């Protein structure tokens, strides 16, 4: 894929986003490099935020550490989030989308909707 300037957009990692309970594929996540920056691009089927909102996380492969990369708009079929290379280098390769409530708890709700592990 090339943009108007002809700079290549390179996909460096990708995964299917599957439901945790039934392992149904509900979307994809790709890490793309363009103009020296990395973006996590998430495309999903519509997900019901169930009265709250949807948050996109990168979870470390140790399953103990995670960082939020942004809020997924439920009406959007695809969104991109800028991420630093250091996150991937440190093992943050599990993409997780969770339902979050409008509360004062910034941590993960524990209600993961879909998840996938990035592979190059």
C-alpha positions, 0 to 999 in steps of 0.5 A: 500500500502506498500513500500519495507521497509514495512512501510505503506502508509496511505491515510488521505484525498482525493477528486475528481478534477472537472472542475469548469464550467461543474463539470466533473471529471478530476482527483483525489488528495490524501494526503498520510502519509508515513515515518512521512511526508505528500504528496499531490498526484495529478493525472489528465487527460492531461490538456493543459497549454495553452501557460503557465504552471499548478500550484497546490494550496491549498486554505483555506476553508475561500476562502481568503488565498492560497498557491502554492505547486508546478508546475504540469508537463502537460505530467505527469499523477501523481505527489506528492508534500510535504506539512506540516501538519500545512496547513491541520490543518489551513484549507487549504483543497481545491486543485486547479489547475490553468493555469498560464502565464509566467509573473511576477505575483506570485499570482493565475491567476484566471484561475482555471482548476479543483478543489476539497475539501479534505475530510477524 
